[in-house]
Amino acid sequence: MSDKKAPALGTLTLDTRSGRVGRVMDFEGPHVQLRPPQGGIEWDARPEDLRLLGSCDDLSSRVAELNAHSRSGL
């Protein structure tokens, strides 16, 4: 993020360094811990590498998350 402030918990962001979308799960030292919207293993990202997703990006990620849950029977 350009202001180097970490986004709020639960926010969907793009990790510009890895190109992955993740939901903010926690903060560990100088890093933000992200988890893929469909679930999976968390990874660490630097706050300055994160970009908040726009409403269209957010909607697309939420649909993917819901589809993943419906396929897994949750």
Number of C-alpha atoms within 10 A of each C-alpha: 17 9 7 11 11 19 18 12 14 14 15 26 25 20 21 15 11 10 10 14 23 25 23 24 17 16 17 9 7 11 15 23 21 27 20 19 21 17 12 9 8 16 14 16 22 17 20 17 18 26 17 15 16 10 9 9 14 16 12 10 21 15 13 14 15 14 13 15 13 10 8 8 7 7
